[in-house]
């Protein structure tokens, strides 16, 4: 359902105020349906994290970023330095 759908009526002689109220009612009806679907229970249980929880999440995220960056750097180093050395030792170069 489109939120701002235009209803085309041949005999539409509603006032601007009535059209605005109809739009407002559609918006409010859509807002009231939030939390009624398959994720409703999760949305009802969700809450804002405490500062300690937020700090711990930020630390874990930072560690993950550093770990992935380290793996990428190690891969780059192996490709640039170790593989040519191995190829030279085997006489392939």
GROMACS elastic network, one bead per residue, 0.5 to 0.9 nm:
[ bonds ]
;  ai    aj funct       b0    kb
    1     4     6  0.89534   500
    1     5     6  0.80213   500
    2     5     6  0.52419   500
    2     6     6  0.89499   500
    3    23     6  0.80038   500
    3    26     6  0.69446   500
    3    27     6  0.67117   500
    3    30     6  0.80956   500
    4    23     6  0.70962   500
    4    26     6  0.84913   500
    4    27     6  0.86225   500
    5    23     6  0.89050   500
    7    12     6  0.88945   500
    8    11     6  0.88860   500
    8    12     6  0.75325   500
    9    13     6  0.87427   500
   10    13     6  0.87498   500
   11    14     6  0.88497   500
   12    15     6  0.89158   500
   14    17     6  0.80315   500
   14    18     6  0.59815   500
   14    19     6  0.65525   500
   15    18     6  0.52073   500
   15    19     6  0.63401   500
   15    20     6  0.86426   500
   16    19     6  0.50862   500
   16    20     6  0.61323   500
   16    21     6  0.86554   500
   17    20     6  0.50275   500
   17    21     6  0.62188   500
   17    22     6  0.86605   500
   18    21     6  0.50481   500
   18    22     6  0.61966   500
   18    23     6  0.86594   500
   19    22     6  0.50802   500
   19    23     6  0.62788   500
   19    24     6  0.86268   500
   20    23     6  0.51229   500
   20    24     6  0.61430   500
   20    25     6  0.86308   500
   21    25     6  0.60854   500
   21    26     6  0.86190   500
   22    25     6  0.51195   500
   22    26     6  0.63130   500
   22    27     6  0.87317   500
   23    26     6  0.51500   500
   23    27     6  0.62764   500
   23    28     6  0.87066   500
   24    27     6  0.51102   500
   24    28     6  0.61898   500
   24    29     6  0.85672   500
   25    28     6  0.51321   500
   25    29     6  0.60474   500
   25    30     6  0.85834   500
   26    29     6  0.51019   500
   26    30     6  0.62331   500
   26    31     6  0.86426   500
   27    30     6  0.52105   500
   27    31     6  0.62334   500
   27    32     6  0.87371   500
   28    32     6  0.61594   500
   28    33     6  0.87381   500
   29    32     6  0.51604   500
   29    33     6  0.64851   500
   30    33     6  0.52270   500
   30    34     6  0.69124   500
   31    34     6  0.55265   500
   31    35     6  0.89985   500
   32    35     6  0.78946   500
   32    36     6  0.83044   500
   33    36     6  0.55532   500
   33    37     6  0.76949   500
   34    37     6  0.71443   500
   34    40     6  0.72784   500
   34    43     6  0.87555   500
   35    38     6  0.78988   500
   35    39     6  0.64545   500
   35    41     6  0.70779   500
   35    42     6  0.82905   500
   35    43     6  0.61638   500
   35    44     6  0.70458   500
   36    39     6  0.74545   500
   36    40     6  0.50077   500
   36    41     6  0.81625   500
   37    40     6  0.53245   500
   37    41     6  0.85548   500
   38    41     6  0.75550   500
   38    42     6  0.86532   500
   39    42     6  0.53807   500
   39    43     6  0.63073   500
   39    44     6  0.87594   500
   40    43     6  0.51470   500
   40    44     6  0.61635   500
   40    45     6  0.86789   500
   41    44     6  0.51245   500
   41    45     6  0.62378   500
   41    46     6  0.85915   500
   42    45     6  0.51946   500
   42    46     6  0.60222   500
   43    46     6  0.51527   500
   43    47     6  0.84145   500
   44    47     6  0.82392   500
   49    52     6  0.79158   500
   49    53     6  0.57493   500
   49    54     6  0.59848   500
   50    53     6  0.51962   500
   50    54     6  0.61943   500
   50    55     6  0.86275   500
   51    54     6  0.50454   500
   51    55     6  0.60763   500
   51    56     6  0.85984   500
   52    55     6  0.51292   500
   52    56     6  0.61913   500
   52    57     6  0.86145   500
   53    56     6  0.51659   500
   53    57     6  0.61626   500
   53    58     6  0.85951   500
   54    57     6  0.51093   500
   54    58     6  0.61278   500
   54    59     6  0.86160   500
   55    58     6  0.50661   500
   55    59     6  0.61679   500
   55    60     6  0.86839   500
   56    59     6  0.50799   500
   56    60     6  0.62210   500
   56    61     6  0.85559   500
   57    60     6  0.51914   500
   57    61     6  0.60769   500
   57    62     6  0.85370   500
   58    61     6  0.50817   500
   58    62     6  0.60615   500
   58    63     6  0.85979   500
   59    62     6  0.50747   500
   59    63     6  0.61698   500
   59    64     6  0.85934   500
   60    63     6  0.51153   500
   60    64     6  0.61902   500
   60    65     6  0.86981   500
   61    64     6  0.50651   500
   61    65     6  0.62595   500
   61    66     6  0.87173   500
   62    65     6  0.51072   500
   62    66     6  0.62302   500
   62    67     6  0.85513   500
   63    66     6  0.51302   500
   63    67     6  0.60460   500
   63    68     6  0.86463   500
   64    67     6  0.50214   500
   64    68     6  0.61810   500
   64    69     6  0.84933   500
   65    68     6  0.52896   500
   65    69     6  0.61064   500
   65    70     6  0.85457   500
   66    69     6  0.50193   500
   66    70     6  0.60077   500
   66    71     6  0.86162   500
   67    70     6  0.50539   500
   67    71     6  0.62606   500
   67    72     6  0.86493   500
   68    71     6  0.51169   500
   68    72     6  0.62316   500
   68    73     6  0.86556   500
   69    72     6  0.50417   500
   69    73     6  0.61384   500
   69    74     6  0.85801   500
   70    73     6  0.50371   500
   70    74     6  0.60577   500
   70    75     6  0.85203   500
   71    74     6  0.51132   500
   71    75     6  0.61662   500
   71    76     6  0.86093   500
   72    75     6  0.51492   500
   72    76     6  0.61957   500
   72    77     6  0.86465   500
   73    76     6  0.50084   500
   73    77     6  0.60912   500
   73    78     6  0.85797   500
   74    77     6  0.50627   500
   74    78     6  0.61275   500
   74    79     6  0.86162   500
   75    78     6  0.51722   500
   75    79     6  0.62425   500
   75    80     6  0.86360   500
   76    79     6  0.52357   500
   76    80     6  0.61183   500
   76    81     6  0.84814   500
   77    80     6  0.51483   500
   77    81     6  0.57392   500
   77    82     6  0.71807   500
   78    81     6  0.54930   500
   78    83     6  0.62107   500
   78    84     6  0.89680   500
   79    82     6  0.62121   500
   79    83     6  0.54921   500
   79    84     6  0.76965   500
   80    83     6  0.67084   500
   80    84     6  0.70439   500
   81    84     6  0.59433   500
   81    85     6  0.64935   500
   81    86     6  0.89915   500
   82    85     6  0.51507   500
   82    86     6  0.62132   500
   82    87     6  0.86302   500
   83    86     6  0.51570   500
   83    87     6  0.61437   500
   83    88     6  0.85852   500
   84    88     6  0.60644   500
   84    89     6  0.86180   500
   84    93     6  0.80769   500
   85    88     6  0.50447   500
   85    89     6  0.62130   500
   85    90     6  0.86780   500
   86    89     6  0.50728   500
   86    90     6  0.62373   500
   86    91     6  0.86230   500
   86    92     6  0.87047   500
   87    90     6  0.51737   500
   87    91     6  0.62122   500
   87    92     6  0.51673   500
   87    93     6  0.60789   500
   88    91     6  0.50519   500
   88    92     6  0.58881   500
   88    93     6  0.53410   500
   89    92     6  0.76996   500
   89    93     6  0.85881   500
   90    93     6  0.80583   500
